[in-house]
Amino acid sequence: MVNVRKRGNVYEYNFDVAKIERKRKRITKSGFKTKAEALKQGTIAYNE
């Protein structure tokens, strides 16, 4: 599941990849101008 949030003037997406030794491994990318753009790119990254 891809999460999107606003940080300052830009949006970022993040999602969990796997648990390694009881810790969550997350992928995060920021710098998108719109929420829709961040969600679209986050979904593409999640499916890879």
mmCIF entry with sequence, helices, sheets and N, C-alpha, C, O atoms, coordinates in Angstrom:
data_MODEL
# 
_entry.id   MODEL 
# 
_entity.id                         1 
_entity.type                       polymer 
_entity.pdbx_number_of_molecules   1 
# 
_entity_poly.entity_id                      1 
_entity_poly.type                           'polypeptide(L)' 
_entity_poly.nstd_linkage                   no 
_entity_poly.nstd_monomer                   no 
_entity_poly.pdbx_seq_one_letter_code       MVNVRKRGNVYEYNFDVAKIERKRKRITKSGFKTKAEALKQGTIAYNE 
_entity_poly.pdbx_seq_one_letter_code_can   MVNVRKRGNVYEYNFDVAKIERKRKRITKSGFKTKAEALKQGTIAYNE 
_entity_poly.pdbx_strand_id                 A 
# 
loop_
_entity_poly_seq.entity_id 
_entity_poly_seq.num 
_entity_poly_seq.mon_id 
_entity_poly_seq.hetero 
1 1  MET n 
1 2  VAL n 
1 3  ASN n 
1 4  VAL n 
1 5  ARG n 
1 6  LYS n 
1 7  ARG n 
1 8  GLY n 
1 9  ASN n 
1 10 VAL n 
1 11 TYR n 
1 12 GLU n 
1 13 TYR n 
1 14 ASN n 
1 15 PHE n 
1 16 ASP n 
1 17 VAL n 
1 18 ALA n 
1 19 LYS n 
1 20 ILE n 
1 21 GLU n 
1 22 ARG n 
1 23 LYS n 
1 24 ARG n 
1 25 LYS n 
1 26 ARG n 
1 27 ILE n 
1 28 THR n 
1 29 LYS n 
1 30 SER n 
1 31 GLY n 
1 32 PHE n 
1 33 LYS n 
1 34 THR n 
1 35 LYS n 
1 36 ALA n 
1 37 GLU n 
1 38 ALA n 
1 39 LEU n 
1 40 LYS n 
1 41 GLN n 
1 42 GLY n 
1 43 THR n 
1 44 ILE n 
1 45 ALA n 
1 46 TYR n 
1 47 ASN n 
1 48 GLU n 
# 
_struct_asym.id          A 
_struct_asym.entity_id   1 
# 
_struct_conf.conf_type_id            HELX_P 
_struct_conf.id                      HELX_P1 
_struct_conf.pdbx_PDB_helix_id       AA1 
_struct_conf.beg_label_comp_id       LYS 
_struct_conf.beg_label_asym_id       A 
_struct_conf.beg_label_seq_id        35 
_struct_conf.pdbx_beg_PDB_ins_code   ? 
_struct_conf.end_label_comp_id       ASN 
_struct_conf.end_label_asym_id       A 
_struct_conf.end_label_seq_id        47 
_struct_conf.pdbx_end_PDB_ins_code   ? 
_struct_conf.beg_auth_comp_id        LYS 
_struct_conf.beg_auth_asym_id        A 
_struct_conf.beg_auth_seq_id         35 
_struct_conf.end_auth_comp_id        ASN 
_struct_conf.end_auth_asym_id        A 
_struct_conf.end_auth_seq_id         47 
_struct_conf.pdbx_PDB_helix_class    1 
_struct_conf.details                 ? 
_struct_conf.pdbx_PDB_helix_length   13 
# 
_struct_conf_type.id          HELX_P 
_struct_conf_type.criteria    ? 
_struct_conf_type.reference   ? 
# 
_struct_sheet.id               AA1 
_struct_sheet.type             ? 
_struct_sheet.number_strands   3 
_struct_sheet.details          ? 
# 
loop_
_struct_sheet_order.sheet_id 
_struct_sheet_order.range_id_1 
_struct_sheet_order.range_id_2 
_struct_sheet_order.offset 
_struct_sheet_order.sense 
AA1 1 2 ? anti-parallel 
AA1 2 3 ? anti-parallel 
# 
loop_
_struct_sheet_range.sheet_id 
_struct_sheet_range.id 
_struct_sheet_range.beg_label_comp_id 
_struct_sheet_range.beg_label_asym_id 
_struct_sheet_range.beg_label_seq_id 
_struct_sheet_range.pdbx_beg_PDB_ins_code 
_struct_sheet_range.end_label_comp_id 
_struct_sheet_range.end_label_asym_id 
_struct_sheet_range.end_label_seq_id 
_struct_sheet_range.pdbx_end_PDB_ins_code 
_struct_sheet_range.beg_auth_comp_id 
_struct_sheet_range.beg_auth_asym_id 
_struct_sheet_range.beg_auth_seq_id 
_struct_sheet_range.end_auth_comp_id 
_struct_sheet_range.end_auth_asym_id 
_struct_sheet_range.end_auth_seq_id 
AA1 1 ASN A 3  ? ARG A 7  ? ASN A 3  ARG A 7  
AA1 2 VAL A 10 ? ILE A 20 ? VAL A 10 ILE A 20 
AA1 3 LYS A 23 ? PHE A 32 ? LYS A 23 PHE A 32 
# 
loop_
_atom_site.group_PDB 
_atom_site.id 
_atom_site.type_symbol 
_atom_site.label_atom_id 
_atom_site.label_alt_id 
_atom_site.label_comp_id 
_atom_site.label_asym_id 
_atom_site.label_entity_id 
_atom_site.label_seq_id 
_atom_site.pdbx_PDB_ins_code 
_atom_site.Cartn_x 
_atom_site.Cartn_y 
_atom_site.Cartn_z 
_atom_site.occupancy 
_atom_site.B_iso_or_equiv 
_atom_site.pdbx_formal_charge 
_atom_site.auth_seq_id 
_atom_site.auth_comp_id 
_atom_site.auth_asym_id 
_atom_site.auth_atom_id 
_atom_site.pdbx_PDB_model_num 
ATOM 1   N N  . MET A 1 1  ? 0.843  -1.175 0.000   1.00 0.00 ? 1  MET A N  1 
ATOM 2   C CA . MET A 1 1  ? 0.000  0.000  0.000   1.00 0.00 ? 1  MET A CA 1 
ATOM 3   C C  . MET A 1 1  ? 0.891  1.242  0.000   1.00 0.00 ? 1  MET A C  1 
ATOM 4   O O  . MET A 1 1  ? 1.832  1.341  0.788   1.00 0.00 ? 1  MET A O  1 
ATOM 5   N N  . VAL A 1 2  ? 0.594  2.159  -0.863  1.00 0.00 ? 2  VAL A N  1 
ATOM 6   C CA . VAL A 1 2  ? 1.382  3.383  -1.012  1.00 0.00 ? 2  VAL A CA 1 
ATOM 7   C C  . VAL A 1 2  ? 0.740  4.494  -0.193  1.00 0.00 ? 2  VAL A C  1 
ATOM 8   O O  . VAL A 1 2  ? -0.460 4.746  -0.306  1.00 0.00 ? 2  VAL A O  1 
ATOM 9   N N  . ASN A 1 3  ? 1.536  5.146  0.622   1.00 0.00 ? 3  ASN A N  1 
ATOM 10  C CA . ASN A 1 3  ? 1.079  6.280  1.419   1.00 0.00 ? 3  ASN A CA 1 
ATOM 11  C C  . ASN A 1 3  ? 1.645  7.561  0.828   1.00 0.00 ? 3  ASN A C  1 
ATOM 12  O O  . ASN A 1 3  ? 2.804  7.605  0.416   1.00 0.00 ? 3  ASN A O  1 
ATOM 13  N N  . VAL A 1 4  ? 0.818  8.607  0.789   1.00 0.00 ? 4  VAL A N  1 
ATOM 14  C CA . VAL A 1 4  ? 1.243  9.907  0.267   1.00 0.00 ? 4  VAL A CA 1 
ATOM 15  C C  . VAL A 1 4  ? 0.991  10.952 1.348   1.00 0.00 ? 4  VAL A C  1 
ATOM 16  O O  . VAL A 1 4  ? -0.060 10.958 1.987   1.00 0.00 ? 4  VAL A O  1 
ATOM 17  N N  . ARG A 1 5  ? 1.968  11.837 1.544   1.00 0.00 ? 5  ARG A N  1 
ATOM 18  C CA . ARG A 1 5  ? 1.778  12.928 2.499   1.00 0.00 ? 5  ARG A CA 1 
ATOM 19  C C  . ARG A 1 5  ? 2.496  14.169 2.005   1.00 0.00 ? 5  ARG A C  1 
ATOM 20  O O  . ARG A 1 5  ? 3.412  14.098 1.185   1.00 0.00 ? 5  ARG A O  1 
ATOM 21  N N  . LYS A 1 6  ? 2.060  15.307 2.523   1.00 0.00 ? 6  LYS A N  1 
ATOM 22  C CA . LYS A 1 6  ? 2.640  16.584 2.128   1.00 0.00 ? 6  LYS A CA 1 
ATOM 23  C C  . LYS A 1 6  ? 3.698  16.973 3.155   1.00 0.00 ? 6  LYS A C  1 
ATOM 24  O O  . LYS A 1 6  ? 3.466  16.923 4.363   1.00 0.00 ? 6  LYS A O  1 
ATOM 25  N N  . ARG A 1 7  ? 4.866  17.362 2.644   1.00 0.00 ? 7  ARG A N  1 
ATOM 26  C CA . ARG A 1 7  ? 5.956  17.827 3.501   1.00 0.00 ? 7  ARG A CA 1 
ATOM 27  C C  . ARG A 1 7  ? 6.399  19.184 2.979   1.00 0.00 ? 7  ARG A C  1 
ATOM 28  O O  . ARG A 1 7  ? 7.098  19.272 1.971   1.00 0.00 ? 7  ARG A O  1 
ATOM 29  N N  . GLY A 1 8  ? 5.999  20.211 3.652   1.00 0.00 ? 8  GLY A N  1 
ATOM 30  C CA . GLY A 1 8  ? 6.320  21.558 3.194   1.00 0.00 ? 8  GLY A CA 1 
ATOM 31  C C  . GLY A 1 8  ? 5.510  21.895 1.956   1.00 0.00 ? 8  GLY A C  1 
ATOM 32  O O  . GLY A 1 8  ? 4.280  21.909 1.999   1.00 0.00 ? 8  GLY A O  1 
ATOM 33  N N  . ASN A 1 9  ? 6.190  22.162 0.864   1.00 0.00 ? 9  ASN A N  1 
ATOM 34  C CA . ASN A 1 9  ? 5.512  22.508 -0.387  1.00 0.00 ? 9  ASN A CA 1 
ATOM 35  C C  . ASN A 1 9  ? 5.446  21.346 -1.369  1.00 0.00 ? 9  ASN A C  1 
ATOM 36  O O  . ASN A 1 9  ? 4.898  21.503 -2.460  1.00 0.00 ? 9  ASN A O  1 
ATOM 37  N N  . VAL A 1 10 ? 5.986  20.193 -1.015  1.00 0.00 ? 10 VAL A N  1 
ATOM 38  C CA . VAL A 1 10 ? 6.034  19.046 -1.925  1.00 0.00 ? 10 VAL A CA 1 
ATOM 39  C C  . VAL A 1 10 ? 5.386  17.824 -1.276  1.00 0.00 ? 10 VAL A C  1 
ATOM 40  O O  . VAL A 1 10 ? 5.168  17.784 -0.065  1.00 0.00 ? 10 VAL A O  1 
ATOM 41  N N  . TYR A 1 11 ? 5.084  16.829 -2.113  1.00 0.00 ? 11 TYR A N  1 
ATOM 42  C CA . TYR A 1 11 ? 4.497  15.584 -1.644  1.00 0.00 ? 11 TYR A CA 1 
ATOM 43  C C  . TYR A 1 11 ? 5.527  14.474 -1.713  1.00 0.00 ? 11 TYR A C  1 
ATOM 44  O O  . TYR A 1 11 ? 6.456  14.530 -2.519  1.00 0.00 ? 11 TYR A O  1 
ATOM 45  N N  . GLU A 1 12 ? 5.364  13.459 -0.864  1.00 0.00 ? 12 GLU A N  1 
ATOM 46  C CA . GLU A 1 12 ? 6.228  12.295 -0.891  1.00 0.00 ? 12 GLU A CA 1 
ATOM 47  C C  . GLU A 1 12 ? 5.388  11.035 -0.797  1.00 0.00 ? 12 GLU A C  1 
ATOM 48  O O  . GLU A 1 12 ? 4.282  11.049 -0.256  1.00 0.00 ? 12 GLU A O  1 
ATOM 49  N N  . TYR A 1 13 ? 5.928  9.939  -1.333  1.00 0.00 ? 13 TYR A N  1 
ATOM 50  C CA . TYR A 1 13 ? 5.281  8.648  -1.158  1.00 0.00 ? 13 TYR A CA 1 
ATOM 51  C C  . TYR A 1 13 ? 6.206  7.745  -0.365  1.00 0.00 ? 13 TYR A C  1 
ATOM 52  O O  . TYR A 1 13 ? 7.423  7.931  -0.370  1.00 0.00 ? 13 TYR A O  1 
ATOM 53  N N  . ASN A 1 14 ? 5.624  6.758  0.323   1.00 0.00 ? 14 ASN A N  1 
ATOM 54  C CA . ASN A 1 14 ? 6.411  5.740  0.992   1.00 0.00 ? 14 ASN A CA 1 
ATOM 55  C C  . ASN A 1 14 ? 5.596  4.465  1.109   1.00 0.00 ? 14 ASN A C  1 
ATOM 56  O O  . ASN A 1 14 ? 4.366  4.492  1.133   1.00 0.00 ? 14 ASN A O  1 
ATOM 57  N N  . PHE A 1 15 ? 6.306  3.349  1.182   1.00 0.00 ? 15 PHE A N  1 
ATOM 58  C CA . PHE A 1 15 ? 5.661  2.050  1.372   1.00 0.00 ? 15 PHE A CA 1 
ATOM 59  C C  . PHE A 1 15 ? 6.659  1.085  1.988   1.00 0.00 ? 15 PHE A C  1 
ATOM 60  O O  . PHE A 1 15 ? 7.871  1.272  1.878   1.00 0.00 ? 15 PHE A O  1 
ATOM 61  N N  . ASP A 1 16 ? 6.135  0.046  2.640   1.00 0.00 ? 16 ASP A N  1 
ATOM 62  C CA . ASP A 1 16 ? 6.950  -0.979 3.268   1.00 0.00 ? 16 ASP A CA 1 
ATOM 63  C C  . ASP A 1 16 ? 7.332  -2.030 2.236   1.00 0.00 ? 16 ASP A C  1 
ATOM 64  O O  . ASP A 1 16 ? 6.497  -2.468 1.445   1.00 0.00 ? 16 ASP A O  1 
ATOM 65  N N  . VAL A 1 17 ? 8.598  -2.429 2.250   1.00 0.00 ? 17 VAL A N  1 
ATOM 66  C CA . VAL A 1 17 ? 9.073  -3.461 1.336   1.00 0.00 ? 17 VAL A CA 1 
ATOM 67  C C  . VAL A 1 17 ? 9.039  -4.816 2.025   1.00 0.00 ? 17 VAL A C  1 
ATOM 68  O O  . VAL A 1 17 ? 8.379  -5.740 1.549   1.00 0.00 ? 17 VAL A O  1 
ATOM 69  N N  . ALA A 1 18 ? 9.745  -4.941 3.145   1.00 0.00 ? 18 ALA A N  1 
ATOM 70  C CA . ALA A 1 18 ? 9.802  -6.214 3.863   1.00 0.00 ? 18 ALA A CA 1 
ATOM 71  C C  . ALA A 1 18 ? 10.280 -5.960 5.283   1.00 0.00 ? 18 ALA A C  1 
ATOM 72  O O  . ALA A 1 18 ? 10.872 -4.923 5.583   1.00 0.00 ? 18 ALA A O  1 
ATOM 73  N N  . LYS A 1 19 ? 10.014 -6.915 6.137   1.00 0.00 ? 19 LYS A N  1 
ATOM 74  C CA . LYS A 1 19 ? 10.546 -6.847 7.484   1.00 0.00 ? 19 LYS A CA 1 
ATOM 75  C C  . LYS A 1 19 ? 11.858 -7.610 7.523   1.00 0.00 ? 19 LYS A C  1 
ATOM 76  O O  . LYS A 1 19 ? 11.923 -8.771 7.119   1.00 0.00 ? 19 LYS A O  1 
ATOM 77  N N  . ILE A 1 20 ? 12.900 -6.954 8.009   1.00 0.00 ? 20 ILE A N  1 
ATOM 78  C CA . ILE A 1 20 ? 14.211 -7.568 8.128   1.00 0.00 ? 20 ILE A CA 1 
ATOM 79  C C  . ILE A 1 20 ? 14.625 -7.485 9.590   1.00 0.00 ? 20 ILE A C  1 
ATOM 80  O O  . ILE A 1 20 ? 14.802 -6.397 10.137  1.00 0.00 ? 20 ILE A O  1 
ATOM 81  N N  . GLU A 1 21 ? 14.775 -8.651 10.216  1.00 0.00 ? 21 GLU A N  1 
ATOM 82  C CA . GLU A 1 21 ? 15.153 -8.736 11.627  1.00 0.00 ? 21 GLU A CA 1 
ATOM 83  C C  . GLU A 1 21 ? 14.243 -7.875 12.504  1.00 0.00 ? 21 GLU A C  1 
ATOM 84  O O  . GLU A 1 21 ? 14.712 -7.100 13.338  1.00 0.00 ? 21 GLU A O  1 
ATOM 85  N N  . ARG A 1 22 ? 12.943 -8.025 12.300  1.00 0.00 ? 22 ARG A N  1 
ATOM 86  C CA . ARG A 1 22 ? 11.904 -7.325 13.074  1.00 0.00 ? 22 ARG A CA 1 
ATOM 87  C C  . ARG A 1 22 ? 11.857 -5.825 12.840  1.00 0.00 ? 22 ARG A C  1 
ATOM 88  O O  . ARG A 1 22 ? 11.199 -5.115 13.601  1.00 0.00 ? 22 ARG A O  1 
ATOM 89  N N  . LYS A 1 23 ? 12.528 -5.318 11.817  1.00 0.00 ? 23 LYS A N  1 
ATOM 90  C CA . LYS A 1 23 ? 12.477 -3.905 11.483  1.00 0.00 ? 23 LYS A CA 1 
ATOM 91  C C  . LYS A 1 23 ? 11.866 -3.744 10.105  1.00 0.00 ? 23 LYS A C  1 
ATOM 92  O O  . LYS A 1 23 ? 12.071 -4.580 9.225   1.00 0.00 ? 23 LYS A O  1 
ATOM 93  N N  . ARG A 1 24 ? 11.115 -2.666 9.919   1.00 0.00 ? 24 ARG A N  1 
ATOM 94  C CA . ARG A 1 24 ? 10.481 -2.398 8.635   1.00 0.00 ? 24 ARG A CA 1 
ATOM 95  C C  . ARG A 1 24 ? 11.463 -1.730 7.684   1.00 0.00 ? 24 ARG A C  1 
ATOM 96  O O  . ARG A 1 24 ? 12.190 -0.812 8.065   1.00 0.00 ? 24 ARG A O  1 
ATOM 97  N N  . LYS A 1 25 ? 11.474 -2.193 6.462   1.00 0.00 ? 25 LYS A N  1 
ATOM 98  C CA . LYS A 1 25 ? 12.270 -1.569 5.414   1.00 0.00 ? 25 LYS A CA 1 
ATOM 99  C C  . LYS A 1 25 ? 11.318 -0.754 4.565   1.00 0.00 ? 25 LYS A C  1 
ATOM 100 O O  . LYS A 1 25 ? 10.380 -1.303 3.986   1.00 0.00 ? 25 LYS A O  1 
ATOM 101 N N  . ARG A 1 26 ? 11.545 0.554  4.482   1.00 0.00 ? 26 ARG A N  1 
ATOM 102 C CA . ARG A 1 26 ? 10.653 1.448  3.745   1.00 0.00 ? 26 ARG A CA 1 
ATOM 103 C C  . ARG A 1 26 ? 11.362 2.090  2.569   1.00 0.00 ? 26 ARG A C  1 
ATOM 104 O O  . ARG A 1 26 ? 12.560 2.368  2.609   1.00 0.00 ? 26 ARG A O  1 
ATOM 105 N N  . ILE A 1 27 ? 10.590 2.314  1.530   1.00 0.00 ? 27 ILE A N  1 
ATOM 106 C CA . ILE A 1 27 ? 11.049 3.060  0.367   1.00 0.00 ? 27 ILE A CA 1 
ATOM 107 C C  . ILE A 1 27 ? 10.323 4.400  0.388   1.00 0.00 ? 27 ILE A C  1 
ATOM 108 O O  . ILE A 1 27 ? 9.095  4.439  0.475   1.00 0.00 ? 27 ILE A O  1 
ATOM 109 N N  . THR A 1 28 ? 11.071 5.497  0.309   1.00 0.00 ? 28 THR A N  1 
ATOM 110 C CA . THR A 1 28 ? 10.504 6.845  0.353   1.00 0.00 ? 28 THR A CA 1 
ATOM 111 C C  . THR A 1 28 ? 11.112 7.687  -0.757  1.00 0.00 ? 28 THR A C  1 
ATOM 112 O O  . THR A 1 28 ? 12.315 7.626  -1.010  1.00 0.00 ? 28 THR A O  1 
ATOM 113 N N  . LYS A 1 29 ? 10.277 8.467  -1.408  1.00 0.00 ? 29 LYS A N  1 
ATOM 114 C CA . LYS A 1 29 ? 10.753 9.411  -2.422  1.00 0.00 ? 29 LYS A CA 1 
ATOM 115 C C  . LYS A 1 29 ? 9.914  10.678 -2.319  1.00 0.00 ? 29 LYS A C  1 
ATOM 116 O O  . LYS A 1 29 ? 8.697  10.612 -2.147  1.00 0.00 ? 29 LYS A O  1 
ATOM 117 N N  . SER A 1 30 ? 10.561 11.818 -2.424  1.00 0.00 ? 30 SER A N  1 
ATOM 118 C CA . SER A 1 30 ? 9.900  13.096 -2.232  1.00 0.00 ? 30 SER A CA 1 
ATOM 119 C C  . SER A 1 30 ? 10.192 14.025 -3.401  1.00 0.00 ? 30 SER A C  1 
ATOM 120 O O  . SER A 1 30 ? 11.059 13.748 -4.230  1.00 0.00 ? 30 SER A O  1 
ATOM 121 N N  . GLY A 1 31 ? 9.455  15.134 -3.456  1.00 0.00 ? 31 GLY A N  1 
ATOM 122 C CA . GLY A 1 31 ? 9.723  16.168 -4.447  1.00 0.00 ? 31 GLY A CA 1 
ATOM 123 C C  . GLY A 1 31 ? 8.663  16.302 -5.518  1.00 0.00 ? 31 GLY A C  1 
ATOM 124 O O  . GLY A 1 31 ? 8.918  16.916 -6.554  1.00 0.00 ? 31 GLY A O  1 
ATOM 125 N N  . PHE A 1 32 ? 7.479  15.745 -5.304  1.00 0.00 ? 32 PHE A N  1 
ATOM 126 C CA . PHE A 1 32 ? 6.410  15.808 -6.299  1.00 0.00 ? 32 PHE A CA 1 
ATOM 127 C C  . PHE A 1 32 ? 5.549  17.041 -6.039  1.00 0.00 ? 32 PHE A C  1 
ATOM 128 O O  . PHE A 1 32 ? 5.274  17.387 -4.890  1.00 0.00 ? 32 PHE A O  1 
ATOM 129 N N  . LYS A 1 33 ? 5.130  17.696 -7.108  1.00 0.00 ? 33 LYS A N  1 
ATOM 130 C CA . LYS A 1 33 ? 4.356  18.930 -6.986  1.00 0.00 ? 33 LYS A CA 1 
ATOM 131 C C  . LYS A 1 33 ? 2.899  18.682 -6.619  1.00 0.00 ? 33 LYS A C  1 
ATOM 132 O O  . LYS A 1 33 ? 2.286  19.505 -5.939  1.00 0.00 ? 33 LYS A O  1 
ATOM 133 N N  . THR A 1 34 ? 2.331  17.542 -7.066  1.00 0.00 ? 34 THR A N  1 
ATOM 134 C CA . THR A 1 34 ? 0.925  17.253 -6.782  1.00 0.00 ? 34 THR A CA 1 
ATOM 135 C C  . THR A 1 34 ? 0.789  15.898 -6.101  1.00 0.00 ? 34 THR A C  1 
ATOM 136 O O  . THR A 1 34 ? 1.656  15.032 -6.223  1.00 0.00 ? 34 THR A O  1 
ATOM 137 N N  . LYS A 1 35 ? -0.306 15.737 -5.390  1.00 0.00 ? 35 LYS A N  1 
ATOM 138 C CA . LYS A 1 35 ? -0.583 14.478 -4.704  1.00 0.00 ? 35 LYS A CA 1 
ATOM 139 C C  . LYS A 1 35 ? -0.814 13.353 -5.712  1.00 0.00 ? 35 LYS A C  1 
ATOM 140 O O  . LYS A 1 35 ? -0.375 12.224 -5.494  1.00 0.00 ? 35 LYS A O  1 
ATOM 141 N N  . ALA A 1 36 ? -1.503 13.659 -6.814  1.00 0.00 ? 36 ALA A N  1 
ATOM 142 C CA . ALA A 1 36 ? -1.784 12.658 -7.841  1.00 0.00 ? 36 ALA A CA 1 
ATOM 143 C C  . ALA A 1 36 ? -0.496 12.149 -8.479  1.00 0.00 ? 36 ALA A C  1 
ATOM 144 O O  . ALA A 1 36 ? -0.365 10.956 -8.750  1.00 0.00 ? 36 ALA A O  1 
ATOM 145 N N  . GLU A 1 37 ? 0.449  13.045 -8.717  1.00 0.00 ? 37 GLU A N  1 
ATOM 146 C CA . GLU A 1 37 ? 1.723  12.655 -9.310  1.00 0.00 ? 37 GLU A CA 1 
ATOM 147 C C  . GLU A 1 37 ? 2.510  11.741 -8.367  1.00 0.00 ? 37 GLU A C  1 
ATOM 148 O O  . GLU A 1 37 ? 3.102  10.756 -8.807  1.00 0.00 ? 37 GLU A O  1 
ATOM 149 N N  . ALA A 1 38 ? 2.516  12.064 -7.080  1.00 0.00 ? 38 ALA A N  1 
ATOM 150 C CA . ALA A 1 38 ? 3.211  11.235 -6.098  1.00 0.00 ? 38 ALA A CA 1 
ATOM 151 C C  . ALA A 1 38 ? 2.565  9.857  -5.993  1.00 0.00 ? 38 ALA A C  1 
ATOM 152 O O  . ALA A 1 38 ? 3.267  8.850  -5.896  1.00 0.00 ? 38 ALA A O  1 
ATOM 153 N N  . LEU A 1 39 ? 1.245  9.803  -6.012  1.00 0.00 ? 39 LEU A N  1 
ATOM 154 C CA . LEU A 1 39 ? 0.543  8.530  -5.933  1.00 0.00 ? 39 LEU A CA 1 
ATOM 155 C C  . LEU A 1 39 ? 0.810  7.674  -7.157  1.00 0.00 ? 39 LEU A C  1 
ATOM 156 O O  . LEU A 1 39 ? 0.997  6.463  -7.038  1.00 0.00 ? 39 LEU A O  1 
ATOM 157 N N  . LYS A 1 40 ? 0.829  8.286  -8.327  1.00 0.00 ? 40 LYS A N  1 
ATOM 158 C CA . LYS A 1 40 ? 1.083  7.549  -9.578  1.00 0.00 ? 40 LYS A CA 1 
ATOM 159 C C  . LYS A 1 40 ? 2.489  6.944  -9.571  1.00 0.00 ? 40 LYS A C  1 
ATOM 160 O O  . LYS A 1 40 ? 2.660  5.760  -9.860  1.00 0.00 ? 40 LYS A O  1 
ATOM 161 N N  . GLN A 1 41 ? 3.478  7.748  -9.244  1.00 0.00 ? 41 GLN A N  1 
ATOM 162 C CA . GLN A 1 41 ? 4.866  7.249  -9.213  1.00 0.00 ? 41 GLN A CA 1 
ATOM 163 C C  . GLN A 1 41 ? 5.073  6.226  -8.097  1.00 0.00 ? 41 GLN A C  1 
ATOM 164 O O  . GLN A 1 41 ? 5.833  5.271  -8.262  1.00 0.00 ? 41 GLN A O  1 
ATOM 165 N N  . GLY A 1 42 ? 4.406  6.423  -6.972  1.00 0.00 ? 42 GLY A N  1 
ATOM 166 C CA . GLY A 1 42 ? 4.506  5.463  -5.871  1.00 0.00 ? 42 GLY A CA 1 
ATOM 167 C C  . GLY A 1 42 ? 3.911  4.120  -6.234  1.00 0.00 ? 42 GLY A C  1 
ATOM 168 O O  . GLY A 1 42 ? 4.451  3.082  -5.852  1.00 0.00 ? 42 GLY A O  1 
ATOM 169 N N  . THR A 1 43 ? 2.821  4.118  -6.957  1.00 0.00 ? 43 THR A N  1 
ATOM 170 C CA . THR A 1 43 ? 2.186  2.873  -7.397  1.00 0.00 ? 43 THR A CA 1 
ATOM 171 C C  . THR A 1 43 ? 3.076  2.136  -8.385  1.00 0.00 ? 43 THR A C  1 
ATOM 172 O O  . THR A 1 43 ? 3.184  0.911  -8.331  1.00 0.00 ? 43 THR A O  1 
ATOM 173 N N  . ILE A 1 44 ? 3.711  2.868  -9.282  1.00 0.00 ? 44 ILE A N  1 
ATOM 174 C CA . ILE A 1 44 ? 4.628  2.241  -10.241 1.00 0.00 ? 44 ILE A CA 1 
ATOM 175 C C  . ILE A 1 44 ? 5.814  1.608  -9.495  1.00 0.00 ? 44 ILE A C  1 
ATOM 176 O O  . ILE A 1 44 ? 6.201  0.478  -9.796  1.00 0.00 ? 44 ILE A O  1 
ATOM 177 N N  . ALA A 1 45 ? 6.381  2.319  -8.541  1.00 0.00 ? 45 ALA A N  1 
ATOM 178 C CA . ALA A 1 45 ? 7.516  1.797  -7.780  1.00 0.00 ? 45 ALA A CA 1 
ATOM 179 C C  . ALA A 1 45 ? 7.105  0.585  -6.934  1.00 0.00 ? 45 ALA A C  1 
ATOM 180 O O  . ALA A 1 45 ? 7.873  -0.369 -6.809  1.00 0.00 ? 45 ALA A O  1 
ATOM 181 N N  . TYR A 1 46 ? 5.920  0.617  -6.366  1.00 0.00 ? 46 TYR A N  1 
ATOM 182 C CA . TYR A 1 46 ? 5.429  -0.485 -5.529  1.00 0.00 ? 46 TYR A CA 1 
ATOM 183 C C  . TYR A 1 46 ? 5.241  -1.755 -6.354  1.00 0.00 ? 46 TYR A C  1 
ATOM 184 O O  . TYR A 1 46 ? 5.533  -2.848 -5.872  1.00 0.00 ? 46 TYR A O  1 
ATOM 185 N N  . ASN A 1 47 ? 4.759  -1.629 -7.585  1.00 0.00 ? 47 ASN A N  1 
ATOM 186 C CA . ASN A 1 47 ? 4.520  -2.789 -8.436  1.00 0.00 ? 47 ASN A CA 1 
ATOM 187 C C  . ASN A 1 47 ? 5.813  -3.409 -8.960  1.00 0.00 ? 47 ASN A C  1 
ATOM 188 O O  . ASN A 1 47 ? 5.824  -4.576 -9.349  1.00 0.00 ? 47 ASN A O  1 
ATOM 189 N N  . GLU A 1 48 ? 6.888  -2.649 -8.973  1.00 0.00 ? 48 GLU A N  1 
ATOM 190 C CA . GLU A 1 48 ? 8.180  -3.198 -9.400  1.00 0.00 ? 48 GLU A CA 1 
ATOM 191 C C  . GLU A 1 48 ? 8.747  -4.015 -8.277  1.00 0.00 ? 48 GLU A C  1 
ATOM 192 O O  . GLU A 1 48 ? 9.834  -4.577 -8.410  1.00 0.00 ? 48 GLU A O  1 
# 
